Amino acid sequence: MTAAKAEVRGDVEIDFLAGPSEVLVVCDGTADPDLVASDLVAQAEHDPNASVVAVTADEATAAAICEAVDEQVPGREREAIIGDALDHDASGVLLARSMSEAVLFAEEYAAEHLSIQADDDEAILDRIESAGSVFLGQHTPVAAGDYASGTNHVLPTNGGAKRFGGLSVDTFLRSTTVQRLDETDLDDLSAAITTLAAAEGLEAHAESVRRRFD
């Protein structure tokens, strides 16, 4: 799909080029390592270049996630693809010095899919501004967003969530702005308009405002 978009880009409008797929799980010591691992493995089966990452400040949880991943991979239908994705340089289980540092990493990473599995998940969400789609709590797997919960999963990757959101109906809409000022409104704005117009050397712009008060 991405290759097809790249081929026609410039000739027709597209949303954006995305991929490889990404998931970041931010978790604390209350998270179930088996469920975190299942989300990592699920995302890894997309593509050998998929990025699957978990970050936590709890060392025991980090170790348990690694063990759970090792247990869940053997026997999968796409085991080879999963293995390649897990071995990829962009994948891993990271140990932060604090949950605040884990959140800072999540914001910098700006993941396509961000799963928050922590006791104070909504408090963590309040500190996140850059993510394609967020999945809160242990009963909200990323697969729900892929297939059934209703969100679009054409999402920005590779840090794109810092600049734009996922595909939505807004992508296909065109907007027009409309303004109406009365005399008082224009009077309130006149100093700003004429000052900026003068700074740009556009004297006629300023005059179009002044004439309305002559």
C-alpha positions as CSV (number, residue, x, y, z in Angstrom):
1,M,0.0,0.0,0.0
2,T,2.8,2.4,0.9
3,A,4.6,1.6,-2.3
4,A,1.5,2.3,-4.3
5,K,1.0,5.7,-2.5
6,A,4.6,6.6,-3.2
7,E,4.1,5.8,-6.9
8,V,1.2,8.2,-7.4
9,R,2.3,10.9,-4.9
10,G,2.4,14.2,-6.6
11,D,-0.1,13.2,-9.2
12,V,-3.0,12.6,-6.8
13,E,-3.7,13.6,-3.2
14,I,-2.8,10.9,-0.6
15,D,-2.8,11.0,3.2
16,F,0.8,10.2,4.0
17,L,3.4,7.4,3.7
18,A,3.5,5.2,6.8
19,G,5.5,2.2,8.0
20,P,7.1,0.1,9.2
21,S,4.6,-0.5,12.0
22,E,5.4,0.5,15.6
23,V,4.2,-0.1,19.1
24,L,5.4,1.3,22.4
25,V,4.1,-0.1,25.7
26,V,4.6,2.2,28.7
27,C,4.1,0.1,31.8
28,D,4.7,0.1,35.6
29,G,5.0,-2.7,38.2
30,T,1.2,-3.3,38.1
31,A,1.2,-4.4,34.5
32,D,0.8,-8.0,33.6
33,P,4.1,-8.9,31.8
34,D,2.3,-11.7,29.8
35,L,-0.1,-9.2,28.3
36,V,2.6,-6.7,27.5
37,A,4.5,-9.4,25.8
38,S,1.5,-10.5,23.8
39,D,1.1,-6.9,22.4
40,L,4.8,-6.8,21.5
41,V,4.6,-10.2,19.7
42,A,1.3,-9.2,17.9
43,Q,2.9,-6.1,16.5
44,A,6.1,-8.0,15.6
45,E,4.2,-10.3,13.2
46,H,3.4,-7.4,10.9
47,D,6.8,-7.0,9.4
48,P,10.5,-8.0,10.0
49,N,11.2,-4.2,10.3
50,A,8.4,-3.5,12.8
51,S,9.5,-1.6,15.9
52,V,8.2,-3.2,19.1
53,V,9.3,-1.5,22.4
54,A,8.3,-1.6,26.0
55,V,9.6,0.8,28.6
56,T,9.2,0.6,32.4
57,A,10.9,1.8,35.5
58,D,10.4,-1.6,37.2
59,E,13.3,-3.9,36.7
60,A,11.4,-7.1,37.7
61,T,8.6,-6.2,35.2
62,A,11.2,-5.6,32.4
63,A,12.8,-9.0,33.0
64,A,9.4,-10.7,33.2
65,I,8.3,-9.2,29.8
66,C,11.5,-10.5,28.2
67,E,10.8,-14.0,29.5
68,A,7.2,-13.9,28.4
69,V,8.1,-12.8,24.9
70,D,10.6,-15.7,24.7
71,E,7.8,-18.1,25.8
72,Q,5.2,-16.8,23.4
73,V,7.1,-16.7,20.1
74,P,7.9,-20.4,19.4
75,G,5.2,-22.1,17.3
76,R,3.6,-18.9,15.9
77,E,2.6,-19.1,12.3
78,R,4.8,-16.1,11.5
79,E,7.5,-17.0,13.9
80,A,10.3,-16.1,11.5
81,I,8.9,-12.6,10.9
82,I,8.3,-12.1,14.6
83,G,11.9,-13.2,15.4
84,D,13.3,-10.8,12.9
85,A,11.3,-7.9,14.2
86,L,12.3,-8.7,17.8
87,D,16.0,-8.8,16.8
88,H,15.7,-5.5,15.0
89,D,17.7,-2.6,16.4
90,A,14.5,-0.6,16.8
91,S,13.0,-3.2,19.2
92,G,13.6,-3.9,22.8
93,V,12.5,-3.7,26.4
94,L,13.9,-0.6,28.1
95,L,14.5,0.1,31.7
96,A,14.0,3.8,32.7
97,R,15.2,5.4,35.9
98,S,11.7,6.5,36.7
99,M,8.2,6.6,35.2
100,S,8.7,10.2,34.5
101,E,11.7,9.3,32.3
102,A,9.6,6.6,30.7
103,V,6.9,9.2,29.8
104,L,9.5,11.6,28.4
105,F,10.8,8.7,26.2
106,A,7.3,8.0,25.0
107,E,6.8,11.6,24.1
108,E,10.1,11.8,22.2
109,Y,9.4,8.5,20.5
110,A,5.9,9.6,19.3
111,A,4.8,6.0,18.5
112,E,2.3,5.0,16.0
113,H,0.6,2.8,18.6
114,L,1.0,3.7,22.3
115,S,-0.2,1.3,24.9
116,I,-0.3,2.5,28.5
117,Q,-0.6,-0.3,31.0
118,A,-0.1,1.3,34.4
119,D,-2.0,2.1,37.6
120,D,-2.2,5.8,36.7
121,D,-2.7,5.4,33.0
122,E,-4.8,8.5,32.5
123,A,-2.3,10.7,34.4
124,I,0.4,9.4,32.1
125,L,-1.9,10.1,29.1
126,D,-2.2,13.7,30.2
127,R,1.5,14.1,29.7
128,I,1.5,12.7,26.2
129,E,1.0,15.0,23.3
130,S,2.6,12.9,20.5
131,A,1.1,9.5,19.6
132,G,-0.8,8.1,16.6
133,S,-3.3,6.2,18.7
134,V,-3.4,5.4,22.4
135,F,-4.6,2.3,24.1
136,L,-5.4,2.6,27.8
137,G,-5.4,-0.4,30.2
138,Q,-4.6,-4.1,30.0
139,H,-7.9,-4.9,28.4
140,T,-7.3,-2.6,25.4
141,P,-4.9,-4.4,23.0
142,V,-3.7,-2.7,19.9
143,A,-5.5,-5.4,17.9
144,A,-8.8,-3.9,19.1
145,G,-7.9,-0.7,17.2
146,D,-6.9,-2.7,14.2
147,Y,-10.2,-4.5,13.8
148,A,-13.1,-3.6,16.0
149,S,-13.0,-0.6,18.4
150,G,-13.7,1.9,15.6
151,T,-10.5,4.0,15.4
152,N,-8.7,4.4,12.1
153,H,-5.3,2.6,12.1
154,V,-3.7,4.5,9.2
155,L,-1.4,6.2,11.6
156,P,1.8,8.3,11.5
157,T,5.1,6.4,12.0
158,N,8.8,7.3,12.5
159,G,8.0,10.2,14.7
160,G,5.3,11.6,12.4
161,A,2.9,11.9,15.3
162,K,4.8,15.0,16.4
163,R,3.6,16.8,13.3
164,F,0.2,15.3,12.3
165,G,-2.5,12.8,13.4
166,G,-3.9,9.7,11.8
167,L,-6.1,9.4,8.8
168,S,-9.6,10.7,9.5
169,V,-12.6,12.3,7.7
170,D,-10.8,15.6,8.1
171,T,-8.2,14.4,5.6
172,F,-10.9,14.5,2.9
173,L,-12.6,17.8,3.9
174,R,-11.9,21.3,2.6
175,S,-12.6,24.2,4.8
176,T,-13.5,27.9,4.2
177,T,-13.2,30.6,6.8
178,V,-15.7,33.4,7.1
179,Q,-15.3,36.7,8.9
180,R,-17.6,39.6,9.7
181,L,-16.4,42.7,11.7
182,D,-18.5,45.6,12.8
183,E,-17.0,49.1,13.2
184,T,-16.1,48.5,16.8
185,D,-14.5,45.1,16.0
186,L,-12.3,46.7,13.3
187,D,-11.4,49.6,15.6
188,D,-10.1,47.1,18.1
189,L,-7.9,45.5,15.5
190,S,-6.9,48.5,13.5
191,A,-3.7,49.3,15.4
192,A,-2.4,45.7,14.9
193,I,-3.3,45.7,11.2
194,T,-1.8,49.0,10.3
195,T,1.4,48.4,12.3
196,L,2.0,45.0,10.7
197,A,1.1,46.4,7.3
198,A,3.6,49.2,7.7
199,A,6.3,46.8,8.9
200,E,5.8,44.8,5.6
201,G,5.8,48.0,3.5
202,L,2.2,47.4,2.4
203,E,0.9,50.9,2.8
204,A,-2.3,50.3,0.8
205,H,-3.3,47.5,3.3
206,A,-3.1,50.0,6.1
207,E,-5.0,52.6,4.1
208,S,-7.8,50.2,3.5
209,V,-8.4,50.2,7.2
210,R,-7.9,53.9,7.9
211,R,-10.3,54.9,5.2
212,R,-13.1,53.1,7.0
213,F,-12.7,55.6,9.8
214,D,-12.3,58.8,7.7
